[in-house]
Structures are given as structure tokens and as C-alpha cells.
């Protein structure tokens, strides 16, 4: 599988000081696929759900919602995404609060933009391993549980996301119908329900994304 580069990563910066946000974007923003700025934790959560970033960088003290409050919300829906905190605070309670919120790295102000870029570069391999390229230009990000085609987000139901994840994690990427029923509906499903589910997923994505292996089950078609 082809490795991702920094240029393929989407960064979300949540910072209420406009001048600091602009300076950081100017310093390292061009290194990434996109570098989006939110002015506080409320807008940060809105953009997090909308753009599905690969990494979140946030200040702590902001109006409406702090960076740590936002980080805790993010952790409720995504336990893997790296969250980097930028703060002027060095008190132990702030550091412990960051750990409790699931923060990956803590940079004290004034920080050097190059240090942030170096840290992101050091964890890129971990992010790369969570991305799978599929057939017909589809990409599934296992960190954010998101499907894209040509970088455009494809909206999926919870069961559709779970199904794709099961296919990726199953041995030889083939899943039998019994396992599908048990995982998605607690075995309270007919064969027809499985077939209808697969049909709707194909209509939403592509008929060539999930293949029926006769006598075995279903297989997700990866990029050759």
C-alpha cells in the first residue's frame, strides 16, 4: 500500500488569537493538503465533523468552549486522532487536564512552528497505516472511520461504516453472511436483509467496491 505524505494530511487548527493562527498557517500550512482554522472550540467541533481532519491542533483557553473540552468531545467519537495542544500554561493541573482529555502532544507558548511540523512528521507513519486505498479511487480512513472518493467525503450509516471496518479487519478481507448478521443486527436478520444492505451500499458507492465471493461471503476490493 502506498504511504501517505504530509501533503495528504488535513489539519484543523483551533485558535482564538487570529494573528497566531495566521502565523502558524503561513509557517507550516503549505506542508499539508489543507490547513483549516477555527476561532474557538464550538466552531472547532463543527469543522471537525465537517472536514474530518487527520490531526487537530488547539489552544486551551478560548471563549465558548476550551480546547480541552473540545478534545474530550472529539475523543468520544474518535479515540485515535492525534490532538496537539498549544498553551501558555505550564501548571501541572493544565498538563494533567490535557492528559485526561487524551491529548497526544503539548507545546508551550512561545513555540517554534518547525517543532510542531517535526512532531507531525514523526507520527505520520502511524496515520499512514490507518488509510486503505480501495477500488475506483475510494479511500477508507480507519482513524476517522470515513470513506472518500477523489477526496470527496461519502456519507455512510453507522452499519455501513461497521461493515467496511469488519471487511478490512477480517482475515483475507472476506466476511461470511453469518458474521455480517451477528455483527450488524445481532443475528436477527434474513439473507434478504443482508443482500438489500449490500445493494444499497453499492448504489451509494460502486458495484465494484464490495465483491460477492460465491460460497464464502463478501470481500472489499483494494487497489491493485
C-alpha positions in Angstrom: 0.0 0.0 0.0 1.3 3.4 -0.9 2.4 5.5 2.0 0.7 8.9 2.6 2.8 12.1 2.8 2.3 15.3 4.7 0.7 16.8 1.6 -2.2 14.3 2.0 -3.0 15.2 5.6 -5.8 17.6 6.6 -5.0 19.8 9.6 -7.6 21.6 11.8 -6.1 24.5 13.9 -8.4 25.8 16.7 -7.0 29.2 17.9 -8.9 32.3 19.0 -5.9 34.6 18.5 -6.2 35.4 14.8 -2.6 36.6 14.5 -1.1 33.4 16.0 -3.3 31.3 13.8 -2.3 33.2 10.7 1.4 33.0 11.6 1.3 29.2 12.1 -0.6 28.7 8.9 1.9 30.8 7.0 4.8 28.9 8.6 3.7 25.3 8.0 0.3 25.3 6.3 1.7 24.7 2.8 3.2 21.4 4.0 -0.3 19.8 4.1 -3.2 19.0 1.9 -5.3 21.5 3.8 -4.9 23.7 6.9 -8.3 24.9 8.3 -8.6 27.4 11.1 -11.5 27.6 13.7 -11.8 30.5 16.1 -13.0 28.6 19.2 -14.0 25.1 20.4 -17.5 25.4 19.2 -16.5 26.1 15.6 -13.7 23.6 16.0 -16.2 20.8 16.7 -18.4 21.9 13.8 -15.4 21.8 11.4 -14.1 18.6 12.9 -17.4 16.9 11.9 -17.5 18.5 8.5 -13.9 18.1 7.2 -12.8 15.0 9.1 -9.2 16.2 9.7 -6.3 13.8 10.3 -4.8 16.0 13.1 -6.2 18.6 15.4 -4.1 21.4 16.8 -5.7 23.5 19.5 -5.2 26.3 22.1 -6.6 25.7 25.6 -8.1 29.0 26.7 -10.8 30.1 24.3 -14.3 31.6 24.5 -17.4 29.5 24.4 -15.5 26.1 24.7 -12.0 25.4 25.7 -9.5 23.3 23.8 -9.6 20.6 26.5 -13.5 20.5 26.4 -13.3 20.1 22.7 -10.7 17.4 22.9 -12.9 15.4 25.3 -15.8 15.7 22.8 -13.5 14.6 20.0 -12.3 11.6 22.0 -16.0 10.5 22.4 -16.3 9.9 18.7 -12.7 9.2 17.7 -10.1 7.6 20.1 -7.2 7.6 17.6 -6.9 11.1 16.0 -3.8 13.0 17.2 -4.6 16.1 19.2 -1.9 18.7 19.7 -2.3 21.4 22.4 -0.7 24.8 22.2 -0.8 26.7 25.5 0.8 29.4 27.6 0.1 27.4 30.7 2.7 25.2 32.3 0.8 24.5 35.6 0.6 20.8 36.5 -3.2 20.9 36.6 -3.3 22.1 33.0 -0.9 19.4 31.9 -2.9 16.7 33.8 -6.1 18.0 32.2 -4.5 17.7 28.8 -3.6 14.1 29.6 -7.1 13.3 30.9 -8.5 14.8 27.6 -6.5 12.4 25.5 -4.0 15.0 24.1 -1.2 13.5 22.1 1.4 16.3 22.5 1.7 19.6 24.5 3.6 22.6 23.2 4.1 25.6 25.4 3.9 29.2 24.0 6.1 30.6 22.6 6.6 27.6 20.5 8.5 27.0 17.2 6.4 26.1 14.2 9.2 23.9 13.0 9.0 21.8 16.2 5.3 21.2 15.5 6.0 20.2 11.9 8.7 17.9 13.1 6.4 16.2 15.6 3.6 15.8 13.0 6.2 14.3 10.6 7.3 11.8 13.3 3.8 10.4 13.7 2.8 10.4 10.1 3.7 6.7 9.7 1.1 5.8 12.4 -1.5 7.8 10.5 -0.5 6.3 7.1 -1.1 2.8 8.5 -4.8 3.7 9.1 -5.5 4.6 5.5 -6.6 2.0 2.9 -6.8 2.7 -0.8 -9.7 0.8 -2.4 -11.0 0.2 -5.8 -12.1 3.0 -8.1 -10.3 5.8 -6.2 -12.1 5.1 -2.9 -10.1 5.6 0.3 -11.1 4.5 3.8 -9.6 6.3 6.8 -9.7 3.9 9.7 -8.7 6.7 12.1 -11.8 8.8 11.3 -14.0 5.9 10.1 -14.6 7.9 6.9 -14.9 6.9 3.2 -13.8 9.3 0.4 -13.8 9.2 -3.3 -11.4 11.5 -5.1 -11.0 13.4 -1.8 -14.8 13.9 -1.6 -16.5 12.6 1.6 -19.0 9.8 1.2 -21.7 9.8 3.9 -22.3 6.3 5.4 -24.6 5.0 8.0 -23.2 3.5 11.2 -23.8 0.0 10.0 -22.2 0.7 6.6 -19.1 2.0 8.4 -19.1 -1.0 10.7 -19.4 -3.4 7.7 -16.4 -1.8 5.9 -14.4 -1.9 9.1 -15.2 -5.6 9.5 -14.2 -6.4 6.0 -10.9 -4.6 6.4 -10.2 -6.4 9.7 -11.3 -9.9 8.7 -8.8 -12.5 7.5 -8.2 -12.2 3.7 -10.8 -9.4 3.8 -13.6 -11.9 3.2 -16.7 -11.9 5.5 -19.4 -14.6 5.6 -23.1 -13.7 5.9 -23.5 -15.2 9.3 -20.8 -12.9 10.7 -22.4 -9.9 9.0 -25.8 -10.7 10.6 -24.3 -11.2 14.0 -22.2 -8.0 13.9 -24.8 -5.6 12.4 -28.2 -6.9 13.6 -27.4 -9.5 16.4 -28.3 -12.4 14.1 -31.9 -11.1 13.8 -31.8 -10.7 10.1 -32.7 -12.7 7.0 -30.5 -13.4 4.0 -32.6 -10.9 2.0 -31.8 -8.2 4.5 -28.1 -8.7 4.0 -28.5 -8.7 0.2 -30.6 -5.5 0.4 -28.0 -3.9 2.7 -25.1 -4.7 0.3 -27.2 -3.5 -2.7 -27.8 -0.1 -1.1 -24.1 0.3 -0.2 -23.1 -0.5 -3.8 -25.7 2.1 -5.0 -24.2 4.7 -2.7 -20.6 3.8 -3.6 -19.9 1.5 -6.5 -20.9 -2.0 -7.6 -17.2 -2.8 -7.8 -16.3 -1.9 -4.2 -17.7 -4.9 -2.5 -17.5 -8.3 -4.3 -19.6 -11.4 -3.6 -17.3 -14.4 -3.3 -19.7 -17.3 -4.0 -19.7 -19.8 -1.2 -17.6 -17.7 1.0 -19.2 -14.2 1.6 -18.2 -10.7 0.7 -14.8 -9.1 0.0 -13.7 -5.5 -0.1 -11.7 -4.8 -3.3 -8.4 -3.0 -2.5 -6.4 -1.0 -5.0 -4.3 -3.4 -7.1 
